[in-house]
Amino acid sequence: MDEIKKQLFIPYSAVLLSFLTFVGITFGIALDFNLGLPVVFFSGIGLFILFRERPLVFFAILLVARMSLDYSSQYLSFTFYDITLSLSQLLGIGIAVLGAYCLYLYHSKSKAFALNSPFLIMMLWGIASLGISLSPSIGISEIIRIFDLYVIALLSYLFVKNKADLQFLLKAILLSAFIPSLVALYQYINHIGFSDADVSIPRIYGTFAHPNTLSLYLFSLLVVAFIYYLLNRKTFTSSQEKVFYSVSLFLIFLLFLTFARVAWVITFFFMFLIAVIRMKKLLLPLILIPLILILLSPAFQNRIAESLSPDPDSSIVWRQNLWSDVIQKTIQDDRILIGSGINTFPLFTTNLRGILPGSNDAHNDFVKFFVEGGFIGLGILLCFYILLFEILFKTRRTLREDPELANIVFALTLFLLCLIIASLTDNIFKNTPVQWIFFALFGAVLALARKVTPKTHKHTH
């Protein structure tokens, strides 16, 4: 009984702390009284104590809390001297400090971490690009964010000891949807959201800044749910299996209401590959659901039709024109080798087009890295992804004795492939919630693979 209580404590305490933080900030905003700083201060003390006593619980809470912080950035900020920071940025700085502390505390184990090389290459390029950057301060903030992604993967690698720990982590990530889902449902019921000419109802965005961010987060949760299923399918009862399918359908329902086409595409792509390779019973629903939506949902029909034949004012044409303009400008400015500096794409676009309504982000990671780093920056991004794939392939080859874990590595590989596909039309590298989930899973998988085949792992990495 005590062990069961410990297992329940991890995910539910994470949700509770996240909920209390969210409520405290919300009431502070509603009452025009800044409760944010006290909440952050006392939460920080509690989390540090938790980190020392039960690091996996701390890590789970961290993941849950992060998924509800984007909401607060519109209303809440902290000013230190002349620097203004949102709650998520403040957390990012805290993660960076924690990462430096963990590298010192666990330096011997950190040396064997397979993700050292890809992140080191990415950060060294970022640091080098500061010398020619249009805005070094913006570049430094992005380098800290990239380091945070490394820290998330490292914390998972350090604290996940066995498959039971991985289950805790998966539960925590799934439970992180509690507050974003409640907010998204509230938005749907009350017709609150982003307006789109091709969609008759407002697009929900939950606790995030944009529907596309919510949609990619929901896609990531579907991947997490599938990995949880892989871990437990042999012991699932019929009622547990019904819960699994119910949760998955609910996430798909919310994903549909975001009307984010790129998330629809990669979700279908991921599930189709899983159906063909692992679960044939999913093929029929994958065929029927799009057909039903085409027949019964005018909004879905319009969204698909607009993709196939975009209007001149559509977001698709807007993206294509933006890519053409910034690439030509990069060539004209003779920056095709070194670019304008890490994280300067929005500034580069503003200098080119002026301040216009809407987003000035790239919506294509490959164009973004070319503008910010020229051919060198584009090469760094490709190298980063190639190294990630190489690590996943090598890890899977070492897991012949554990086919269950090998299947999880396979799912993670598909996850990475889908994110790269999505990065052709969206800001995936800058999508911090999705990147946190991906690298938390990556670190956990590497930790378990090291336990299964320590000798092979040491030689491989």
BAZALUM-339585 format. One record per residue (C-alpha): x, y, z. Coordinates in Angstrom, 1 decimal, m for minus. Each point is the difference from the previous one (the first is absolute). Layout:
+--------+--------+--------+
:      x :      y :      z :
+--------+--------+--------+
:      X :      Y :      Z :
...
+--------+--------+--------+
END
This chain:
+--------+--------+--------+
:      x :      y :      z :
+--------+--------+--------+
:    0.0 :    0.0 :    0.0 :
:    2.8 :    2.4 :    0.8 :
:    1.6 :   m0.6 :   m3.4 :
:   m3.3 :    0.7 :   m1.7 :
:   m0.3 :    3.3 :    1.9 :
:    3.5 :    1.0 :   m1.1 :
:   m0.9 :   m0.8 :   m3.6 :
:   m3.1 :    2.2 :    0.1 :
:    1.9 :    2.8 :    1.8 :
:    2.2 :    0.8 :   m3.0 :
:   m2.5 :    0.9 :   m2.7 :
:   m2.8 :    1.3 :    2.2 :
:    2.2 :    2.3 :    2.1 :
:    1.4 :    1.3 :   m3.3 :
:   m3.5 :    0.9 :   m1.2 :
:   m0.9 :    1.5 :    3.4 :
:    3.1 :    2.3 :    0.1 :
:   m0.6 :    1.0 :   m3.6 :
:   m3.6 :    0.7 :    0.7 :
:    0.7 :    2.1 :    3.1 :
:    2.6 :    2.0 :   m1.9 :
:   m2.4 :    0.6 :   m2.8 :
:   m2.9 :    1.0 :    2.3 :
:    2.3 :    2.3 :    2.0 :
:    1.1 :    1.9 :   m3.1 :
:   m3.5 :    0.1 :   m1.4 :
:   m1.5 :    1.4 :    3.2 :
:    2.8 :    2.5 :    0.2 :
:   m0.7 :    1.2 :   m3.5 :
:   m3.8 :    0.2 :    0.6 :
:    0.4 :    1.9 :    3.3 :
:    2.7 :    2.2 :   m1.5 :
:    2.4 :   m1.1 :    2.7 :
:    3.3 :   m1.6 :   m0.8 :
:   m0.1 :   m3.4 :    1.7 :
:    2.5 :   m1.4 :   m2.6 :
:    3.2 :    0.8 :    1.8 :
:   m1.0 :   m1.6 :    3.4 :
:   m1.3 :   m3.1 :   m1.9 :
:    3.3 :   m0.2 :   m2.0 :
:    2.1 :    0.5 :    3.2 :
:   m1.7 :   m2.6 :    2.2 :
:   m0.4 :   m2.4 :   m2.9 :
:    3.7 :    0.3 :   m0.7 :
:    0.9 :   m0.8 :    3.6 :
:   m2.3 :   m3.0 :    0.1 :
:    1.4 :   m1.3 :   m3.3 :
:    3.6 :    0.3 :    1.1 :
:   m0.8 :   m2.0 :    3.1 :
:   m1.8 :   m2.5 :   m2.2 :
:    3.0 :   m0.2 :   m2.4 :
:    2.3 :   m0.9 :    2.9 :
:   m2.4 :   m2.6 :    1.5 :
:   m1.8 :   m1.5 :   m3.0 :
:    1.4 :    1.2 :   m3.3 :
:   m2.3 :   m1.9 :   m2.2 :
:   m3.0 :    1.5 :    1.7 :
:    1.6 :    3.4 :   m0.5 :
:    0.6 :   m0.7 :   m3.7 :
:   m3.6 :   m1.1 :   m0.5 :
:   m1.4 :    3.1 :    1.6 :
:    2.3 :    2.2 :   m2.1 :
:   m1.4 :   m1.6 :   m3.2 :
:   m3.6 :    0.4 :    1.1 :
:    0.4 :    3.6 :    1.1 :
:    1.8 :    1.1 :   m3.2 :
:   m3.0 :   m0.9 :   m2.2 :
:   m2.3 :    2.6 :    1.7 :
:    2.5 :    2.9 :    0.2 :
:   m0.5 :    1.6 :   m3.5 :
:   m3.4 :    1.3 :    1.1 :
:    1.6 :    2.2 :    2.7 :
:    2.5 :    1.7 :   m2.4 :
:   m2.8 :    2.2 :   m1.4 :
:   m0.8 :    1.5 :    3.4 :
:    2.9 :   m0.6 :    2.3 :
:    3.7 :    1.0 :   m0.1 :
:    2.8 :    0.7 :    2.4 :
:    2.4 :    3.0 :   m0.4 :
:    3.5 :   m0.3 :    1.4 :
:    1.8 :    3.3 :   m0.6 :
:   m0.6 :    0.6 :   m3.7 :
:   m0.7 :   m3.6 :   m0.9 :
:   m3.7 :   m1.2 :   m0.3 :
:   m0.6 :   m3.8 :    0.2 :
:   m3.1 :   m2.1 :   m0.3 :
:   m0.7 :   m2.9 :    2.3 :
:    1.1 :   m2.5 :   m2.6 :
:    3.2 :    1.9 :   m0.7 :
:    0.7 :    0.2 :    3.8 :
:   m0.5 :   m3.8 :    0.1 :
:    2.4 :   m0.3 :   m2.9 :
:    2.8 :    1.8 :    1.9 :
:   m0.7 :   m2.2 :    3.0 :
:    0.3 :   m3.1 :   m2.1 :
:    3.3 :    1.2 :   m1.4 :
:    1.4 :    0.6 :    3.5 :
:   m1.3 :   m3.4 :    1.1 :
:    1.7 :   m1.6 :   m3.0 :
:    3.3 :    1.5 :    0.8 :
:   m0.4 :   m1.3 :    3.6 :
:   m0.9 :   m3.5 :   m1.3 :
:    3.0 :   m0.1 :   m2.3 :
:    2.2 :    0.7 :    3.0 :
:   m1.9 :   m2.4 :    2.3 :
:   m0.2 :   m2.9 :   m2.5 :
:    3.0 :    0.8 :   m2.2 :
:    1.2 :   m3.6 :   m0.3 :
:   m3.3 :   m1.4 :   m1.1 :
:   m0.7 :    3.0 :   m2.3 :
:    3.2 :   m0.8 :   m2.0 :
:   m1.7 :   m3.1 :   m1.4 :
:   m3.1 :    1.9 :   m1.1 :
:   m0.5 :   m0.6 :   m3.7 :
:   m1.7 :    3.4 :   m0.6 :
:    3.2 :    1.9 :    1.0 :
:    1.3 :    0.3 :   m3.5 :
:   m3.1 :    1.2 :   m1.9 :
:   m0.8 :    2.7 :    2.5 :
:    3.7 :    1.0 :    0.4 :
:    0.2 :    0.6 :   m3.8 :
:   m3.3 :    2.0 :    0.0 :
:    1.1 :    2.2 :    2.9 :
:    3.5 :    0.6 :   m1.3 :
:   m1.5 :    1.1 :   m3.3 :
:   m2.4 :    2.3 :    1.9 :
:    2.9 :    1.5 :    2.0 :
:    2.1 :    0.5 :   m3.1 :
:   m2.8 :    1.8 :   m1.8 :
:   m0.3 :    2.6 :    2.7 :
:    3.0 :    1.7 :   m1.6 :
:   m1.9 :    0.9 :   m3.1 :
:   m3.5 :    0.1 :    1.5 :
:   m2.5 :    2.8 :   m0.6 :
:   m0.9 :   m0.3 :    3.7 :
:    2.4 :   m1.9 :    2.3 :
:   m2.4 :    0.3 :    3.0 :
:   m2.7 :   m1.9 :   m2.0 :
:    2.5 :   m2.6 :   m0.9 :
:    1.1 :   m0.5 :    3.6 :
:   m3.6 :   m0.7 :    1.0 :
:   m0.3 :   m2.7 :   m2.7 :
:    3.2 :   m1.6 :    1.1 :
:   m1.3 :   m0.2 :    3.5 :
:   m3.2 :   m1.6 :   m1.3 :
:    1.9 :   m2.6 :   m2.0 :
:    2.1 :   m0.8 :    3.1 :
:   m3.3 :   m0.4 :    1.9 :
:   m1.1 :   m2.7 :   m2.5 :
:    3.3 :   m1.8 :    0.6 :
:   m0.6 :    0.3 :    3.8 :
:   m3.5 :   m1.5 :   m0.4 :
:    1.4 :   m3.0 :   m1.8 :
:    2.9 :   m0.2 :    2.5 :
:   m2.4 :    0.1 :    3.1 :
:   m2.1 :   m2.8 :   m1.6 :
:    3.2 :   m2.0 :   m0.7 :
:    1.2 :    0.4 :    3.6 :
:   m3.3 :   m0.6 :    1.9 :
:   m1.7 :   m2.7 :   m2.0 :
:    1.3 :   m3.3 :    1.4 :
:   m2.4 :   m2.6 :   m1.3 :
:   m3.2 :   m0.5 :   m2.0 :
:   m2.1 :    0.8 :    3.0 :
:    1.6 :    3.5 :    0.1 :
:   m0.7 :    0.4 :   m3.7 :
:   m3.6 :   m0.8 :    0.7 :
:   m0.1 :    2.7 :    2.7 :
:    1.5 :    2.4 :   m2.5 :
:   m2.6 :   m0.9 :   m2.7 :
:   m2.8 :    0.4 :    2.5 :
:    1.2 :    3.4 :    1.0 :
:    0.3 :    1.2 :   m3.7 :
:   m3.5 :   m1.3 :   m0.7 :
:   m1.4 :    1.7 :    3.2 :
:    1.7 :    3.3 :   m1.1 :
:   m3.0 :    0.2 :   m2.5 :
:   m2.4 :    0.5 :    2.9 :
:    0.1 :    3.8 :    0.1 :
:    0.6 :    0.6 :   m3.7 :
:   m2.9 :   m2.3 :   m0.8 :
:   m2.4 :    1.7 :    2.4 :
:    0.9 :    3.4 :   m1.4 :
:   m0.4 :   m1.3 :   m3.6 :
:   m3.4 :   m1.4 :    0.8 :
:   m1.1 :    3.3 :    1.6 :
:    1.1 :    1.8 :   m3.1 :
:   m1.9 :   m2.4 :   m2.3 :
:   m3.2 :    0.2 :    2.1 :
:    0.2 :    3.8 :    0.2 :
:    1.1 :    0.5 :   m3.6 :
:    3.3 :    1.5 :    1.0 :
:    3.1 :   m0.4 :   m2.2 :
:    1.9 :    1.1 :   m3.1 :
:   m2.1 :    1.1 :   m3.0 :
:    0.7 :   m1.4 :   m3.4 :
:   m1.7 :    0.8 :   m3.3 :
:   m0.2 :   m3.7 :   m0.9 :
:   m1.3 :   m1.2 :    3.4 :
:   m3.6 :    0.7 :    1.1 :
:    0.8 :   m0.3 :    3.8 :
:    2.9 :    1.5 :    2.0 :
:    3.1 :   m2.2 :    0.1 :
:    0.8 :   m1.0 :    3.6 :
:    3.5 :    0.6 :    1.4 :
:   m0.3 :   m1.2 :    3.7 :
:    2.7 :    1.5 :    2.2 :
:    2.4 :    0.6 :   m2.9 :
:    0.6 :    3.0 :   m2.2 :
:   m1.4 :   m1.4 :   m3.2 :
:   m2.2 :   m2.9 :   m1.3 :
:    3.0 :   m1.5 :   m1.8 :
:    2.0 :   m0.3 :    3.2 :
:   m3.0 :   m1.7 :    1.7 :
:   m0.4 :   m2.4 :   m2.9 :
:    3.6 :   m1.1 :    0.0 :
:   m0.1 :   m0.5 :    3.8 :
:   m3.1 :   m2.2 :   m0.5 :
:    1.8 :   m2.0 :   m2.7 :
:    2.9 :   m0.5 :    2.4 :
:   m2.5 :   m1.2 :    2.7 :
:   m1.3 :   m2.6 :   m2.4 :
:    3.5 :   m1.2 :   m0.5 :
:    0.5 :   m0.2 :    3.7 :
:   m3.3 :   m1.9 :    0.4 :
:    1.1 :   m2.5 :   m2.6 :
:    3.3 :   m0.5 :    1.8 :
:   m1.9 :   m0.5 :    3.2 :
:   m2.1 :   m2.6 :   m1.8 :
:    3.1 :   m1.8 :   m1.2 :
:    1.3 :   m0.3 :    3.6 :
:   m3.3 :   m1.3 :    1.3 :
:   m1.8 :   m1.8 :   m2.8 :
:    0.9 :   m3.5 :    1.4 :
:   m1.7 :    0.8 :    3.4 :
:   m2.8 :    2.3 :   m1.2 :
:   m3.5 :   m1.1 :    1.1 :
:   m2.9 :    0.6 :   m2.3 :
:   m1.1 :    3.0 :    2.1 :
:    3.6 :    1.5 :   m0.1 :
:    0.1 :   m0.4 :   m3.7 :
:   m3.4 :    1.9 :   m0.3 :
:    1.5 :    2.8 :    2.1 :
:    3.0 :    0.1 :   m2.3 :
:   m2.1 :    0.3 :   m3.2 :
:   m2.4 :    2.5 :    1.7 :
:    3.0 :    2.3 :    0.9 :
:    1.4 :   m0.3 :   m3.5 :
:   m3.3 :    0.8 :   m1.6 :
:   m0.4 :    3.1 :    2.3 :
:    3.5 :    1.2 :   m1.0 :
:   m0.9 :   m0.5 :   m3.7 :
:   m3.2 :    1.9 :    0.5 :
:    1.8 :    3.0 :    1.5 :
:    2.6 :   m0.3 :   m2.7 :
:   m2.7 :    0.2 :   m2.6 :
:   m1.4 :    3.2 :    1.6 :
:    3.4 :    1.8 :   m0.4 :
:   m0.4 :   m0.3 :   m3.8 :
:    3.7 :   m0.2 :   m0.4 :
:    0.7 :   m1.8 :   m3.2 :
:    3.6 :   m0.9 :    0.6 :
:   m0.9 :   m1.8 :    3.3 :
:   m2.8 :   m1.8 :   m1.8 :
:    2.5 :   m1.2 :   m2.6 :
:    2.7 :   m1.3 :    2.3 :
:   m2.6 :   m1.6 :    2.4 :
:   m1.4 :   m1.9 :   m2.9 :
:    3.5 :   m0.9 :   m1.3 :
:    1.1 :   m1.2 :    3.4 :
:   m3.1 :   m2.1 :    0.6 :
:    0.0 :   m1.4 :   m3.6 :
:    3.6 :   m1.2 :    0.4 :
:   m0.8 :   m1.5 :    3.4 :
:   m3.1 :   m1.7 :   m1.5 :
:    1.9 :   m1.5 :   m3.0 :
:    3.0 :   m1.1 :    2.1 :
:   m1.4 :   m0.9 :    3.4 :
:   m3.8 :    0.4 :    0.4 :
:   m2.0 :   m1.0 :   m3.1 :
:   m3.3 :    0.5 :    1.8 :
:    0.6 :    3.8 :   m0.2 :
:   m0.1 :    0.0 :   m3.8 :
:   m3.8 :    0.0 :   m0.3 :
:   m0.6 :    3.0 :    2.4 :
:    2.8 :    1.9 :   m1.7 :
:   m1.9 :   m0.4 :   m3.3 :
:   m3.5 :    0.7 :    1.3 :
:    0.7 :    3.0 :    2.3 :
:    1.3 :    2.3 :   m2.8 :
:   m2.8 :   m1.1 :   m2.3 :
:   m2.7 :    0.7 :    2.6 :
:    1.6 :    3.5 :    0.7 :
:    0.0 :    0.8 :   m3.7 :
:   m3.7 :   m1.0 :   m0.3 :
:   m1.3 :    1.6 :    3.2 :
:    2.3 :    2.9 :    0.9 :
:   m0.1 :    3.1 :   m2.3 :
:    2.9 :    1.5 :    2.0 :
:    2.2 :   m3.0 :   m0.6 :
:   m1.0 :    0.1 :   m3.7 :
:    1.0 :    3.6 :   m0.3 :
:    3.2 :   m0.5 :    1.8 :
:    1.1 :   m2.8 :   m2.4 :
:   m1.3 :    1.8 :   m3.0 :
:    2.0 :    3.1 :    1.0 :
:    3.1 :   m2.1 :    0.3 :
:   m0.4 :   m1.4 :   m3.5 :
:   m0.9 :    3.3 :   m1.6 :
:    1.2 :    2.8 :    2.3 :
:   m1.4 :    3.6 :   m0.4 :
:    2.5 :    2.8 :   m0.5 :
:   m0.7 :    1.2 :    3.5 :
:    0.4 :   m3.5 :    1.6 :
:    2.6 :   m0.9 :    2.6 :
:    1.6 :   m2.4 :   m2.5 :
:    0.6 :    2.6 :   m2.6 :
:    1.2 :    2.4 :    2.8 :
:    2.6 :   m2.6 :    1.1 :
:    1.2 :   m0.6 :   m3.5 :
:    0.4 :    3.7 :   m0.7 :
:    1.8 :    0.5 :    3.3 :
:    2.5 :   m2.8 :   m0.7 :
:    0.7 :    1.4 :   m3.5 :
:    0.6 :    3.5 :    1.4 :
:    2.3 :   m0.9 :    2.8 :
:    2.0 :   m2.4 :   m2.1 :
:    0.5 :    2.6 :   m2.7 :
:    0.9 :    2.6 :    2.6 :
:    2.6 :   m2.4 :    1.6 :
:    1.6 :   m0.5 :   m3.4 :
:    0.0 :    3.7 :   m0.8 :
:    1.6 :    0.9 :    3.4 :
:    2.7 :   m2.6 :   m0.8 :
:   m0.9 :   m1.9 :    3.2 :
:   m0.4 :   m3.4 :   m1.7 :
:    2.9 :   m1.5 :    1.9 :
:   m0.5 :    1.4 :    3.6 :
:   m3.5 :    1.5 :    0.1 :
:   m1.2 :    2.6 :    2.4 :
:    0.5 :   m1.8 :    3.3 :
:   m1.9 :   m2.5 :    2.1 :
:   m3.6 :    0.9 :    0.8 :
:    0.0 :    3.2 :   m2.1 :
:   m2.6 :   m1.1 :   m2.6 :
:   m2.8 :    2.1 :    1.4 :
:    2.3 :    3.1 :    0.2 :
:    1.3 :   m0.8 :   m3.6 :
:   m3.6 :   m0.1 :   m1.2 :
:   m1.0 :    3.2 :    1.8 :
:    3.0 :    1.8 :   m1.6 :
:   m1.1 :   m1.3 :   m3.4 :
:   m3.8 :    0.4 :    0.1 :
:   m0.6 :    2.4 :    2.9 :
:   m2.3 :   m0.6 :    2.9 :
:   m3.1 :   m1.9 :   m1.3 :
:   m2.9 :   m1.6 :    1.8 :
:    0.4 :   m3.7 :    0.7 :
:    3.0 :   m2.2 :    0.6 :
:    3.4 :    0.8 :   m1.5 :
:    1.5 :   m3.5 :    0.8 :
:    1.3 :   m2.2 :   m2.8 :
:   m2.6 :   m2.9 :    0.1 :
:    2.8 :   m2.1 :   m1.5 :
:    3.0 :   m1.0 :    2.0 :
:    2.2 :   m0.6 :   m3.0 :
:   m0.6 :    3.5 :   m1.3 :
:    0.5 :    1.4 :    3.5 :
:    3.4 :   m1.6 :    0.4 :
:    1.1 :    1.1 :   m3.5 :
:   m0.9 :    3.6 :    0.8 :
:    1.5 :   m0.1 :    3.4 :
:    3.1 :   m2.0 :   m0.8 :
:    0.3 :   m0.2 :   m3.8 :
:    1.2 :   m3.4 :   m1.4 :
:    1.9 :   m0.6 :    3.2 :
:   m3.1 :    0.4 :    2.2 :
:   m2.0 :   m2.2 :   m2.4 :
:    2.7 :   m2.6 :    0.2 :
:    0.0 :    0.2 :    3.8 :
:   m3.7 :   m0.7 :    0.1 :
:    0.3 :   m3.0 :   m2.4 :
:    3.0 :   m1.3 :    2.0 :
:   m2.1 :    0.4 :    3.2 :
:   m2.8 :   m2.2 :   m1.4 :
:    2.4 :   m2.5 :   m1.6 :
:    1.7 :   m0.5 :    3.4 :
:   m3.4 :   m0.5 :    1.7 :
:   m1.0 :   m2.6 :   m2.5 :
:    3.3 :   m1.7 :    0.3 :
:   m0.3 :   m0.2 :    3.8 :
:   m3.5 :   m1.5 :   m0.3 :
:    1.1 :   m2.6 :   m2.6 :
:    3.0 :   m1.1 :    2.0 :
:   m2.1 :   m0.1 :    3.2 :
:   m2.6 :   m2.2 :   m1.7 :
:    2.6 :   m2.4 :   m1.3 :
:    1.3 :   m0.5 :    3.6 :
:   m3.4 :   m1.0 :    1.3 :
:   m0.4 :   m3.5 :   m1.5 :
:   m0.6 :   m1.4 :    3.5 :
:   m2.8 :    2.5 :    0.7 :
:   m2.4 :    0.2 :   m3.0 :
:   m2.4 :    2.1 :    2.1 :
:    2.5 :    2.8 :    0.5 :
:    1.1 :   m0.4 :   m3.7 :
:   m3.6 :    0.7 :   m1.0 :
:    0.0 :    3.2 :    2.1 :
:    3.2 :    1.1 :   m1.7 :
:   m1.7 :   m0.7 :   m3.3 :
:   m3.0 :    2.2 :    1.1 :
:    2.4 :    2.8 :    1.0 :
:    1.7 :   m0.2 :   m3.4 :
:   m3.3 :    0.5 :   m1.7 :
:   m0.7 :    2.9 :    2.4 :
:    3.2 :    1.7 :   m1.2 :
:   m0.8 :   m0.7 :   m3.6 :
:   m3.4 :    1.6 :    0.4 :
:    1.4 :    3.0 :    1.7 :
:    2.4 :    0.5 :   m2.9 :
:   m2.8 :   m0.2 :   m2.5 :
:   m2.0 :    2.5 :    2.0 :
:    3.0 :    2.3 :    0.1 :
:   m0.4 :    0.6 :   m3.8 :
:   m3.1 :    2.2 :    0.8 :
:    0.2 :    0.8 :    3.7 :
:    2.3 :    1.2 :    2.7 :
:    0.9 :   m3.4 :    1.5 :
:    3.5 :    0.8 :    1.3 :
:   m1.4 :    3.0 :    2.0 :
:   m3.0 :   m2.0 :    1.3 :
:    1.3 :   m0.4 :    3.5 :
:   m2.8 :   m2.2 :    1.5 :
:    0.3 :   m2.6 :   m2.8 :
:    3.8 :    0.1 :    0.2 :
:   m0.2 :   m0.6 :    3.8 :
:   m2.2 :   m3.1 :   m0.5 :
:    2.2 :   m1.4 :   m2.8 :
:    3.3 :    0.4 :    1.8 :
:   m1.4 :   m1.2 :    3.3 :
:   m1.0 :   m3.2 :   m1.7 :
:    3.4 :   m0.1 :   m1.8 :
:    1.9 :    0.3 :    3.2 :
:   m2.1 :   m2.7 :    1.7 :
:    0.4 :   m2.4 :   m2.8 :
:    3.8 :    0.4 :    0.0 :
:    0.1 :   m0.6 :    3.7 :
:   m2.0 :   m3.2 :   m0.3 :
:    2.1 :   m1.2 :   m3.0 :
:    3.1 :    0.5 :    2.1 :
:   m1.5 :   m2.2 :    2.8 :
:   m0.9 :   m2.7 :   m2.5 :
:    3.4 :   m0.2 :   m1.8 :
:    2.6 :    2.0 :    2.0 :
:    3.0 :   m1.4 :   m1.8 :
:   m1.4 :    0.5 :   m3.5 :
:   m1.3 :    3.4 :    1.0 :
:    3.3 :    1.2 :    1.3 :
:    1.7 :   m1.1 :   m3.2 :
:   m2.6 :    1.5 :   m2.3 :
:   m0.2 :    3.4 :    1.7 :
+--------+--------+--------+
END
